[in-house]
Amino acid sequence: MTVTESKGAAGTAAQPPARPDHVTFTLDGVEMSVPKGTLVIRAAEQVGVQIPRFCDHPLLEPAGACRQCLVDVAMPDREGNVRPMPKPQASCTLEAAPGMIVKTQHTSPVADKAQQGVMELLLINHPLDCPVCDKGGECPLQNQAMSNGRPTSRFVDVKRTFPKPISVSTEILLDRERCVLCQRCTRFSKQIAGDAFIDLQERGARQQIGRFDTDVLDFADPVAADGDVPTGGAEPDESGQPFASYFSGNTVQICPVGALTGAAYRFRSRPFDLVSTPSVSEHDSSGSAIRVDHRRGTVMRRLAGEDPAVNEEWITDKDRFAFTWQTAPDRITSPMVRDRGADGFRGELRPVSWMEAFDAAAAGLRAACTADRRSDGGVGVLPGGRLTIEDAYAYAKFARVVLGTNDVDHRSRVHSDEELAFLGSTVAGSGLGVTFTDLEAASAVLLVGLEPEEEAGVVFLRLRKGARSHGLKAFSVAPFASRGLRRVGDRGGVLLPAAPGTEPEVLDAVGTDDDLAHVRDALADDGRGVILVGERLAGVPGGYSAVLRLAGRTGARVAWVPRRAGERGAVETGTLPTLLPGGRPVADAAARVDLAAAWSVDSLPATPGRGTAEIVSALAEGRLRGVVVGGLELADLPDPVAARAALEVADFVVSLEVRASDVTEHADVVFPVAPPAEKAGAYWSWEGRIRPFPAALDSAALSDHRVLDAIADVLGVRLGLGSLDAVRAEIEQLGPWDGARVEPPAEPVPEPPRLVAGQAVLAGWRMLLDCGRSQDGEVFLAGTAKRPVARMSAATAAGLAGAGGAAPGGAAPRTVEVSTATGAVRLPLVVTDMPDHVVWLPLNSPGSQVHRTLGVAPGAVVQVRAADAAATASEGHGA
C-alpha cells in the first residue's frame, strides 16, 4: 500500500505510481493505493483510522448486518464527476474503487450521525445489565456506545425481553435480548466450522438468533442423520438440535456483546480482575496459541490466541474448556514412597520430603541397574507423549547417561518398528516442513491414518478453509466417510475406502491404477500435494513404506500429524530406542561420539533399545527390573491389562505425574510434577514449529527435568538440567544431526486376517471428546461429546441379524456386541457405507474403552454378534 497526502479539493499532490493490481482512492483526505478487492474498512485500518463495527471480522465473509460501520462515500460517474452516494454505505462490504472518496465519522457529520443513529437503534432493546454481564469490561458495545453513540437515550418504552438463558448446549448459553444480530456466530458456524448449529430465525422485530431449528429454517437435519449427536440435549420445550460442533466456544469469544456465554465461566469473574498469560494448548500437536486468564492462582478461562501462522483465531472446545484436570481433587501434592516388607510385599504409599524421595528413587534405581542389563536387570523409561521439549530431552538424557540404556520410548499407543524407521528417516531432524499455510494452499491433501477433526482440530479448519477458498481436494484412506470428511469444503472430501490393514494396497493403487489417476494427478499438481500421515498408521504393516512410495511417484510432501502435543518434540529429543536427540541414529558410532562429547561422557550405549511393548514384556518376564514412568496412562496402551500386570511384578517403579493414576497404584516412588499452567516450556508442533510458553501461575511444583536432575545428583551423575535455561541452551547447542540418517522403512509382508462366521476386523480411532483424563472434571464439555456407536456395513449387519435370530427379513440389530477373550463392548449400531466384515468402534468413549476392555488394537480380529432382536433404521447413503 502507498499513501499520499491530498492537497486541496483538486488533489494536486503527485499521484502514487499506478499498479495494475491496485486501485487508488481517498480516505479522510488521504490518497492511498490498495490491492483490488480491499474492503474500505480494511484500508482504513492500514492508515490507523478506526471505524466502529460489530459484524465485521477479518476471518469471516462480509455481511453488512449491523450497519455500525457506515461511512460517507462519493464515486465518480461515467463522465468522471464525483457524486455523493444518496445514503451512507457499510464500509465492511464496500470494496475500494478508483477515484472513490470516503469520509468516516472523523471527517463527515453525515457518517457520524449515521453511526450514532445505528448505535441508538441497537441500544433500544439491549438490556442495561453491564454490571452482571460476563462481557462487561471487554465489550465492544460498551466501548463504541461511549465513543460513537449519543450521550443520552431518547428511548422511554419497555424493552423487548426473552426467556433466558437458552442452553444452546451444555457449555454454551444464549441471552437473546443482548443479541445485536451481527451474525458472527452464524457465519462462523457455516463458513469456518461447517456446522449449521445456530442461525437467524423469524423476521422483522421478532428476528433472533436461535438454535438450529428444522421447522423454522426448513433444513434437513445433518446431525441426526449419521448418529454423531451430542449426548447433551435441548430442553423438551425447545425445538432444534444443540450444538454439534467441536468449535462452538469460538462463537462466545467473537460475540461482540454478552449474548453467548460459556456455562463454566458464567458469573465467575470480571474481565478486569483477570491476569492474562499467552500460552500453547497441550491437547494436540497443532501448537494452538491460547490465552490463559487466571485470578488468585486459579485459571478461570482459556481463550484463543491470535496467531495467523498457526491457528489464526480459532481453537477447539477441548483446547478452550478442558483445563480443570490440572487442579482435579486427585492432584498429587507431595512426594510419596511405598515401604516394602522383608518378604517384598508392597505397603501403602506415604508422603515424604523431597530429599527422602530422591534418596529412595536413587537407591532403587541403583539396585535395579545391574551389570548385565540384558539378562536380569536394568531400568526402562516410559515418558509418555504429552511432555514439553525440555522434559522429553531430560528423559532421553537420563536414560542414556544415568541409567546407561536405550530402553526408552514415549509411544504410549500402537507402535511398530516400521514406524521407528519412518520417524528416524523422515521426521526427526527435518526442521520446519509442511506448514498450515502450505496445507491451506495445497492442491490436494491425502489423509492416511488420520481423522483431522477428531485428532487435530485446527488441521480440519485449515483443510476446510483451503477447500472453500481455492478448491483444495481432500481424500481420505479410511473405512468410512466421517462427518468431518464430508464437511471439508462445501462439497466435502472424497473417501478411498479401505478396511484395516488394506491401506498399503489403496496407496499403491493411487500411484499406479488408472481408476485413481484423478487422485494421483491432484497430488502431483505443481508440487502442491500433501500427504498427512497419522500415528494410527503404525498399526498397519507396510503403511509407512507405501506412503513414501506414493510420495516418490507424485512429488507430494509428507507430514506426520501425531495426536498428542509432545510426540514430535519427543522424537526430536531422542525418547526413542533407536534415535538420539536431533535425529542421530543410535547405531551410528559417529553420532554417539558426537553426542557423548556434547554430554561430557566417555561413551553412550550402542545397542538399540526396546520399544514400549518390549519394555512392558521385559518387565513382566523379569528381563528388566525397574522402570521410570513419566505421565503415561496405562489406558492409552494397546493392552492396559498386560501393562498393569507388568508393573505389579516389577522390582522398582518410579512415577512422575500430576495426578494419581493406575501407575501410582504400583509405584514405589511417586514425584508430583507441574502441569502445563504451572511451568514454562515449549511444544514442538507437527509442522516442526517450536512453540514456547511461560508459566501462567506461580507454583512450587517442579518440572520433570528438575526432578530427574535431582535424582541424577543423588546417584552421583551430573545431568546439568536443573533449570529451564540450561536445558534450552543444551538443546540449542546440540542442533540437528547432519550425518547419516536412519534407513527408510522396508516393506513388510502383512498377512491378511482369516475370518470365520461371527468375526470382523476391528477399526476405530479416538474421538476428540472422550474418556481421556485431560478432560476430567469438565462436565459442561462432556455433554457435547458424540454418542458412542458401532458402525458396520449393511451386508455385515444383515449377516449378524440372520445369525443372531434378529427381526424377520434380515433387518440389522439395534445393538451389537463386540468381544474378545478379555471382554465385550455393547453399543448401538449405525449401519454405514463401509467395507464388509469390518466393525468400527470409538477407542476410548463411554462404554467403548476398547484397549482396556478388549485388550486389542484396530486391525485385530474380534467376535461380533447381535445383542438384541430389534430392528434399526439404516443410515442413509447420503448422510
HULINWO-V463022 format. One record per pair of residues at least 24 apart in sequence whose ideal C-beta (glycine too) atoms are under 6 Angstrom apart, sorted by the first residue. I is the first residue (numbers start at 1). J is the second residue. If there is no record, write none. Layout:
# HULINWO-V463022
i = (I,I)
j = (J,J)
This chain:
# HULINWO-V463022
i = (1,1,2,3,3,4,6,23,23,25,25,26,27,28,28,28,34,37,38,40,40,40,40,41,41,41,43,49,51,51,52,52,53,54,54,54,55,55,56,57,59,60,61,62,62,63,64,64,65,65,66,66,67,68,70,70,70,71,71,71,72,72,72,72,73,74,75,88,115,116,116,119,119,119,120,122,124,125,125,127,133,134,134,134,135,135,137,137,137,138,140,141,168,168,169,169,169,169,170,170,170,170,171,171,171,172,172,173,173,174,175,176,178,178,178,179,179,180,182,184,185,188,193,193,194,194,195,195,197,197,197,211,212,212,213,213,215,225,226,226,227,227,228,228,229,230,231,231,232,232,246,246,246,246,248,249,249,250,253,253,263,264,265,268,269,269,277,278,279,279,280,280,280,281,282,282,283,283,284,285,285,285,285,285,285,286,286,287,287,287,288,288,288,292,294,297,299,299,310,311,314,316,318,321,321,322,322,322,322,324,324,325,325,325,326,326,328,328,328,330,330,331,332,332,333,335,336,337,338,357,358,358,358,360,361,361,361,362,362,362,364,364,368,368,368,368,369,377,378,378,379,379,380,380,380,380,381,381,382,382,383,383,383,384,384,384,384,384,385,385,385,385,385,386,386,386,387,388,388,389,389,389,390,390,390,391,391,392,392,392,392,393,393,394,394,394,395,395,396,396,396,396,398,400,401,401,402,402,404,405,406,406,406,406,406,407,407,407,408,409,409,409,410,410,411,412,412,412,413,414,414,414,414,415,415,416,418,418,419,420,421,421,422,422,423,424,424,425,425,425,427,427,428,428,428,429,429,429,429,431,432,432,433,433,434,434,434,435,436,440,440,442,442,442,443,443,443,443,444,444,444,444,445,445,446,446,447,447,448,448,448,448,449,449,449,450,450,450,451,451,453,454,454,455,456,460,463,464,473,475,477,477,479,479,479,479,480,480,497,499,499,499,500,500,500,500,501,501,503,503,504,504,504,507,507,508,510,511,511,520,523,523,524,524,527,529,529,530,531,531,532,532,533,534,535,535,539,539,539,541,541,542,542,542,544,545,545,548,561,565,568,568,569,569,572,577,577,577,577,578,581,582,582,582,583,583,584,585,588,590,591,598,616,616,619,619,620,625,626,626,627,628,629,629,630,630,631,634,635,638,638,639,640,640,641,656,656,671,673,674,674,674,679,680,753,755,758,759,760,760,760,760,761,762,762,762,763,763,763,764,764,764,764,766,766,767,767,770,770,771,788,788,788,788,788,789,789,789,790,790,790,790,791,791,791,792,793,793,794,794,795,796,796,797,800,801,804,804,806,806,807,811,812,813,813,814,814,814,815,815,816,817,817,818,818,819,820,820,820,822,822,823,823,825,826,830,831,831,832,833,839)
j = (34,46,33,30,32,31,31,96,98,96,100,101,102,104,106,107,96,95,96,91,94,96,102,69,91,92,96,104,91,104,144,148,92,180,182,256,182,183,92,184,312,187,191,92,93,183,90,93,182,183,180,182,118,118,111,114,115,102,104,111,103,108,110,111,102,101,100,114,148,149,150,145,148,149,150,180,155,159,160,177,258,258,261,266,257,258,270,271,272,271,256,257,211,243,232,242,243,784,232,780,783,784,263,780,781,243,248,261,263,260,259,208,257,258,259,209,259,257,256,254,251,251,245,247,464,487,244,245,243,244,245,240,240,241,239,240,239,879,483,879,789,830,483,786,787,784,785,787,783,784,316,317,457,768,317,317,320,314,303,304,780,780,301,300,295,300,696,305,693,696,683,691,693,319,565,676,318,319,456,562,565,567,568,685,686,456,458,683,685,691,315,319,458,696,696,697,323,677,436,458,461,457,768,778,781,774,775,778,781,777,778,774,776,777,675,677,659,776,777,659,660,659,660,672,672,671,670,669,668,669,710,711,714,669,654,669,711,711,714,715,652,668,625,626,651,652,403,625,405,624,403,626,407,615,624,627,408,628,629,632,410,575,630,410,412,630,631,632,410,412,564,566,567,564,566,631,566,681,682,569,682,684,681,705,727,704,705,569,570,573,575,573,731,705,708,721,575,630,573,574,575,581,708,604,599,601,712,717,605,605,577,586,605,608,609,609,610,615,575,577,611,612,570,575,612,632,636,637,636,538,539,638,857,538,611,538,544,745,538,578,742,745,544,745,571,579,742,741,742,744,560,571,571,579,583,582,583,736,737,688,688,689,559,688,530,557,559,687,462,465,466,472,528,530,522,525,528,529,473,522,523,529,474,530,475,531,476,532,477,533,537,547,534,536,537,532,534,561,482,765,484,767,768,563,561,484,488,488,522,519,503,506,763,834,838,840,832,834,835,761,835,838,761,763,858,859,540,859,540,543,542,543,546,546,550,546,550,550,553,554,554,556,554,555,555,554,556,557,556,558,559,561,560,561,562,563,857,858,859,748,750,747,748,750,745,745,747,744,686,683,684,686,683,684,684,608,609,610,611,608,734,734,736,737,736,737,737,742,740,739,739,734,643,646,646,650,646,651,651,652,653,654,655,663,656,704,657,662,852,851,857,855,851,852,855,704,707,707,704,699,701,703,703,724,861,837,863,861,837,838,839,864,838,858,860,862,838,840,858,840,841,843,858,843,844,842,845,844,845,844,827,842,845,847,848,827,828,830,816,827,829,841,830,832,840,839,834,836,831,874,836,836,837,831,866,866,865,866,866,869,871,871,872,866,868,868,870,872,867,868,867,865,867,862,864,863,854,856,862,854,855,853,854,853,867,875,874,875,875,877,864)
